[in-house]
Amino acid sequence: MATVLSVSGSPSTSSRTGRLLRHLDQRLAAQGHEVIPLDVRTIPAEALLGADFRHPAIVEATELFARADGVVVGTPVYKASYSGVLKALLDLLPQYALTGKTVLPLATGGSTAHVLAIDYALRPVLNSMGAAHIVQGWFTLDKDITAHEDGSITVAPTATEALTHVLDQFSVALGRTPYLAAAS
């Protein structure tokens, strides 16, 4: 199957966004995909904020994006946009780092007032980076994700149904998107 890079753009170690992504990673792995998790918060701040393209962590992240057939990008919504740590990472990747890739944008937040953040804030950036196909994303309300002390989560049934649908669409799209070589 495909190699999927699962990127959590949350700055928090106890993030619902990160936990939700790792939960969804399990479904992708069960479908036969190789899933590589990347928590942007683990990249040293000095590399991200100092725009150190040669920092080993930035080089490694760039290589992970290059290796992936598909990318799941998850972010909490702050001030009607995706997180600053995610923005910092995306700014350091090559301009067309998503060329030929299928991308699934996901977001979490406390209010439905932020539901359009995927389409108006995140999708344009992903598109500008050359994504071959950006599948329908999904916004999950924080109240629909219950985090447990053991690190697991429970997702409300209606959110589970919607997430399963978009994840399965992503998985199918991975099999249909041809690889387009990056321009030399």
C-alpha positions as a Markdown table, in Angstrom:
| # | Residue | x | y | z |
|---|---|---|---|---|
| 1 | Met | 0.0 | 0.0 | 0.0 |
| 2 | Ala | 1.1 | 3.6 | 0.5 |
| 3 | Thr | 3.3 | 5.4 | 2.9 |
| 4 | Val | 1.4 | 8.0 | 4.9 |
| 5 | Leu | 3.0 | 10.8 | 6.9 |
| 6 | Ser | 0.6 | 11.7 | 9.8 |
| 7 | Val | 1.5 | 15.3 | 10.9 |
| 8 | Ser | 0.2 | 16.7 | 14.2 |
| 9 | Gly | 0.4 | 20.5 | 14.3 |
| 10 | Ser | -0.4 | 20.8 | 17.9 |
| 11 | Pro | 2.1 | 22.4 | 20.3 |
| 12 | Ser | 0.6 | 20.5 | 23.3 |
| 13 | Thr | 1.8 | 17.2 | 24.7 |
| 14 | Ser | -1.7 | 16.3 | 25.9 |
| 15 | Ser | -3.4 | 17.5 | 22.6 |
| 16 | Arg | -6.7 | 16.0 | 21.5 |
| 17 | Thr | -5.5 | 16.7 | 18.0 |
| 18 | Gly | -2.4 | 14.6 | 18.4 |
| 19 | Arg | -4.3 | 11.8 | 20.1 |
| 20 | Leu | -7.0 | 11.8 | 17.4 |
| 21 | Leu | -4.4 | 11.5 | 14.7 |
| 22 | Arg | -2.7 | 8.6 | 16.4 |
| 23 | His | -6.1 | 7.0 | 16.8 |
| 24 | Leu | -6.8 | 7.4 | 13.0 |
| 25 | Asp | -3.3 | 6.2 | 12.2 |
| 26 | Gln | -4.4 | 2.8 | 13.6 |
| 27 | Arg | -7.2 | 2.6 | 11.0 |
| 28 | Leu | -4.8 | 3.5 | 8.1 |
| 29 | Ala | -2.3 | 0.9 | 9.3 |
| 30 | Ala | -5.1 | -1.7 | 9.5 |
| 31 | Gln | -5.8 | -0.9 | 5.8 |
| 32 | Gly | -2.3 | -1.8 | 5.0 |
| 33 | His | -0.6 | 1.6 | 4.9 |
| 34 | Glu | 2.8 | 2.3 | 6.4 |
| 35 | Val | 2.1 | 5.2 | 8.8 |
| 36 | Ile | 4.8 | 7.5 | 10.0 |
| 37 | Pro | 3.8 | 9.9 | 12.8 |
| 38 | Leu | 5.3 | 13.3 | 13.0 |
| 39 | Asp | 4.5 | 15.6 | 16.0 |
| 40 | Val | 5.7 | 19.1 | 15.0 |
| 41 | Arg | 6.1 | 20.0 | 18.6 |
| 42 | Thr | 9.0 | 17.6 | 18.9 |
| 43 | Ile | 11.1 | 19.6 | 16.4 |
| 44 | Pro | 13.4 | 22.0 | 18.3 |
| 45 | Ala | 11.9 | 25.5 | 18.5 |
| 46 | Glu | 15.3 | 27.1 | 17.6 |
| 47 | Ala | 15.1 | 25.2 | 14.3 |
| 48 | Leu | 11.6 | 26.2 | 13.5 |
| 49 | Leu | 11.7 | 29.8 | 14.7 |
| 50 | Gly | 15.2 | 30.4 | 13.4 |
| 51 | Ala | 14.3 | 29.0 | 10.0 |
| 52 | Asp | 17.3 | 26.7 | 10.1 |
| 53 | Phe | 16.8 | 24.7 | 6.9 |
| 54 | Arg | 20.0 | 22.7 | 7.7 |
| 55 | His | 19.0 | 21.6 | 11.2 |
| 56 | Pro | 18.9 | 17.8 | 11.3 |
| 57 | Ala | 15.3 | 17.8 | 12.5 |
| 58 | Ile | 14.2 | 20.0 | 9.6 |
| 59 | Val | 16.2 | 17.9 | 7.1 |
| 60 | Glu | 14.6 | 14.8 | 8.6 |
| 61 | Ala | 11.1 | 16.2 | 8.4 |
| 62 | Thr | 11.7 | 17.3 | 4.8 |
| 63 | Glu | 12.8 | 13.7 | 3.9 |
| 64 | Leu | 9.7 | 12.3 | 5.6 |
| 65 | Phe | 7.5 | 14.5 | 3.4 |
| 66 | Ala | 9.4 | 13.5 | 0.3 |
| 67 | Arg | 9.1 | 9.8 | 1.2 |
| 68 | Ala | 5.3 | 9.9 | 1.8 |
| 69 | Asp | 2.7 | 9.0 | -0.8 |
| 70 | Gly | 0.1 | 10.8 | 1.3 |
| 71 | Val | 0.0 | 13.2 | 4.2 |
| 72 | Val | -2.6 | 13.6 | 6.9 |
| 73 | Val | -2.3 | 17.1 | 8.4 |
| 74 | Gly | -4.0 | 17.7 | 11.7 |
| 75 | Thr | -4.2 | 20.9 | 13.6 |
| 76 | Pro | -6.0 | 22.6 | 16.5 |
| 77 | Val | -7.7 | 25.8 | 15.4 |
| 78 | Tyr | -6.5 | 28.9 | 17.1 |
| 79 | Lys | -7.8 | 32.4 | 16.2 |
| 80 | Ala | -9.7 | 30.9 | 13.2 |
| 81 | Ser | -6.5 | 29.4 | 11.7 |
| 82 | Tyr | -4.1 | 26.4 | 12.0 |
| 83 | Ser | -1.4 | 26.4 | 14.6 |
| 84 | Gly | 1.7 | 28.5 | 14.5 |
| 85 | Val | 4.0 | 25.5 | 14.9 |
| 86 | Leu | 2.5 | 23.9 | 11.8 |
| 87 | Lys | 2.9 | 27.1 | 9.9 |
| 88 | Ala | 6.5 | 27.3 | 10.9 |
| 89 | Leu | 7.2 | 23.8 | 9.6 |
| 90 | Leu | 5.3 | 24.3 | 6.4 |
| 91 | Asp | 7.3 | 27.5 | 5.8 |
| 92 | Leu | 10.5 | 25.5 | 6.0 |
| 93 | Leu | 9.6 | 22.8 | 3.6 |
| 94 | Pro | 10.4 | 23.1 | -0.1 |
| 95 | Gln | 7.8 | 25.1 | -2.0 |
| 96 | Tyr | 6.4 | 22.0 | -3.8 |
| 97 | Ala | 6.9 | 19.5 | -1.0 |
| 98 | Leu | 3.4 | 18.1 | -1.6 |
| 99 | Thr | 3.8 | 17.6 | -5.3 |
| 100 | Gly | 2.1 | 14.3 | -6.3 |
| 101 | Lys | 0.8 | 13.6 | -2.9 |
| 102 | Thr | -2.7 | 13.0 | -1.6 |
| 103 | Val | -3.5 | 15.1 | 1.5 |
| 104 | Leu | -6.2 | 14.9 | 4.2 |
| 105 | Pro | -6.6 | 18.0 | 6.2 |
| 106 | Leu | -8.1 | 17.6 | 9.7 |
| 107 | Ala | -8.8 | 20.2 | 12.5 |
| 108 | Thr | -10.1 | 20.2 | 16.0 |
| 109 | Gly | -11.5 | 23.1 | 17.9 |
| 110 | Gly | -13.9 | 24.2 | 20.6 |
| 111 | Ser | -16.6 | 25.8 | 18.4 |
| 112 | Thr | -18.3 | 25.3 | 15.1 |
| 113 | Ala | -17.4 | 29.0 | 14.4 |
| 114 | His | -14.0 | 27.6 | 13.3 |
| 115 | Val | -15.2 | 24.9 | 11.0 |
| 116 | Leu | -14.2 | 26.7 | 7.8 |
| 117 | Ala | -10.6 | 27.1 | 9.0 |
| 118 | Ile | -9.7 | 24.0 | 6.9 |
| 119 | Asp | -11.0 | 25.5 | 3.7 |
| 120 | Tyr | -10.0 | 29.1 | 4.2 |
| 121 | Ala | -6.7 | 28.8 | 6.1 |
| 122 | Leu | -5.2 | 25.4 | 5.6 |
| 123 | Arg | -6.3 | 24.2 | 2.2 |
| 124 | Pro | -4.8 | 27.2 | 0.2 |
| 125 | Val | -1.4 | 26.5 | 1.8 |
| 126 | Leu | -1.5 | 22.8 | 1.0 |
| 127 | Asn | -2.6 | 23.6 | -2.5 |
| 128 | Ser | 0.2 | 26.1 | -3.0 |
| 129 | Met | 2.7 | 23.4 | -2.0 |
| 130 | Gly | 1.6 | 21.3 | -5.0 |
| 131 | Ala | -0.7 | 18.6 | -3.5 |
| 132 | Ala | -2.0 | 16.4 | -6.3 |
| 133 | His | -5.3 | 15.8 | -4.5 |
| 134 | Ile | -6.6 | 17.3 | -1.3 |
| 135 | Val | -9.5 | 15.2 | -0.2 |
| 136 | Gln | -12.5 | 16.4 | 1.9 |
| 137 | Gly | -11.2 | 17.3 | 5.3 |
| 138 | Trp | -13.0 | 17.2 | 8.6 |
| 139 | Phe | -13.4 | 19.5 | 11.7 |
| 140 | Thr | -14.0 | 17.7 | 15.0 |
| 141 | Leu | -15.3 | 19.5 | 18.0 |
| 142 | Asp | -13.2 | 19.1 | 21.1 |
| 143 | Lys | -16.3 | 18.0 | 23.0 |
| 144 | Asp | -16.5 | 15.0 | 20.7 |
| 145 | Ile | -13.1 | 13.7 | 21.8 |
| 146 | Thr | -12.7 | 12.3 | 25.3 |
| 147 | Ala | -9.1 | 11.7 | 26.3 |
| 148 | His | -8.4 | 9.0 | 28.8 |
| 149 | Glu | -5.5 | 8.8 | 31.3 |
| 150 | Asp | -3.9 | 5.9 | 29.5 |
| 151 | Gly | -3.5 | 8.0 | 26.3 |
| 152 | Ser | -6.4 | 6.5 | 24.5 |
| 153 | Ile | -9.4 | 8.5 | 23.3 |
| 154 | Thr | -13.1 | 7.9 | 22.7 |
| 155 | Val | -14.7 | 9.7 | 19.8 |
| 156 | Ala | -18.4 | 10.5 | 19.7 |
| 157 | Pro | -20.3 | 8.2 | 17.3 |
| 158 | Thr | -21.3 | 11.0 | 14.8 |
| 159 | Ala | -17.7 | 12.2 | 14.7 |
| 160 | Thr | -16.4 | 8.7 | 14.3 |
| 161 | Glu | -18.7 | 8.1 | 11.4 |
| 162 | Ala | -17.6 | 11.3 | 9.6 |
| 163 | Leu | -13.9 | 10.7 | 10.3 |
| 164 | Thr | -14.2 | 7.1 | 9.1 |
| 165 | His | -15.7 | 8.4 | 5.9 |
| 166 | Val | -13.0 | 11.0 | 5.1 |
| 167 | Leu | -10.3 | 8.6 | 6.2 |
| 168 | Asp | -11.6 | 5.9 | 3.9 |
| 169 | Gln | -11.9 | 8.4 | 1.0 |
| 170 | Phe | -8.2 | 9.4 | 1.6 |
| 171 | Ser | -7.2 | 5.7 | 1.6 |
| 172 | Val | -9.0 | 5.1 | -1.7 |
| 173 | Ala | -7.5 | 8.3 | -3.2 |
| 174 | Leu | -4.0 | 7.1 | -2.2 |
| 175 | Gly | -4.4 | 4.2 | -4.6 |
| 176 | Arg | -5.6 | 6.4 | -7.4 |
| 177 | Thr | -3.2 | 9.3 | -7.4 |
| 178 | Pro | -0.2 | 8.8 | -9.7 |
| 179 | Tyr | 3.1 | 10.1 | -8.5 |
| 180 | Leu | 4.2 | 13.2 | -10.3 |
| 181 | Ala | 7.9 | 13.8 | -10.3 |
| 182 | Ala | 9.0 | 17.1 | -8.9 |
| 183 | Ala | 10.2 | 19.6 | -11.5 |
| 184 | Ser | 14.0 | 19.7 | -11.8 |
